[in-house]
């Protein structure tokens, strides 16, 4: 098997997804901090995770389209 420095689209897209997840997670956390004076309970933290997942689903089409364009440009 020959080694290649080129990223596959799957590798590239996973990296893009992680960037989006980090940004969305930070936004959800900042919103929590702005609205509450106490740290989240376990149940509230689980709700925050669900909110991040929901927003990731909403952003998936945009992420995929942008990742395809960026990946093709980098090739």
FENKA-V836641 format. One record per residue. N is the residue number from 1. RES is the residue in one letter. OMEGA is omega in radians with two decimals (* if undefined). Layout:
BEGIN
n->N res->RES omega->OMEGA
n->N res->RES omega->OMEGA
END
This chain:
BEGIN
n->1 res->X omega->-3.11
n->2 res->X omega->3.12
n->3 res->X omega->3.11
n->4 res->X omega->3.06
n->5 res->X omega->-3.08
n->6 res->X omega->3.05
n->7 res->X omega->2.99
n->8 res->X omega->3.10
n->9 res->X omega->3.14
n->10 res->X omega->3.10
n->11 res->X omega->-3.12
n->12 res->X omega->-3.10
n->13 res->X omega->3.09
n->14 res->X omega->3.12
n->15 res->X omega->3.11
n->16 res->X omega->3.12
n->17 res->X omega->-3.14
n->18 res->X omega->3.09
n->19 res->X omega->3.11
n->20 res->X omega->-3.12
n->21 res->X omega->3.14
n->22 res->X omega->-3.14
n->23 res->X omega->-3.14
n->24 res->X omega->3.11
n->25 res->X omega->3.13
n->26 res->X omega->3.14
n->27 res->X omega->3.12
n->28 res->X omega->3.13
n->29 res->X omega->3.12
n->30 res->X omega->3.10
n->31 res->X omega->3.11
n->32 res->X omega->-3.11
n->33 res->X omega->-3.12
n->34 res->X omega->-3.05
n->35 res->X omega->-3.04
n->36 res->X omega->3.12
n->37 res->X omega->-3.07
n->38 res->X omega->3.06
n->39 res->X omega->-3.14
n->40 res->X omega->3.01
n->41 res->X omega->3.12
n->42 res->X omega->-3.13
n->43 res->X omega->3.12
n->44 res->X omega->3.09
n->45 res->X omega->3.09
n->46 res->X omega->3.09
n->47 res->X omega->3.10
n->48 res->X omega->3.10
n->49 res->X omega->3.10
n->50 res->X omega->3.11
n->51 res->X omega->3.09
n->52 res->X omega->3.13
n->53 res->X omega->3.12
n->54 res->X omega->-3.14
n->55 res->X omega->3.07
n->56 res->X omega->3.10
n->57 res->X omega->3.12
n->58 res->X omega->-3.07
n->59 res->X omega->-2.99
n->60 res->X omega->-3.12
n->61 res->X omega->3.11
n->62 res->X omega->3.13
n->63 res->X omega->-3.09
n->64 res->X omega->-3.12
n->65 res->X omega->3.14
n->66 res->X omega->3.12
n->67 res->X omega->3.11
n->68 res->X omega->-3.11
n->69 res->X omega->-3.13
n->70 res->X omega->-3.12
n->71 res->X omega->3.13
n->72 res->X omega->3.09
n->73 res->X omega->-3.10
n->74 res->X omega->-3.08
n->75 res->X omega->*
END
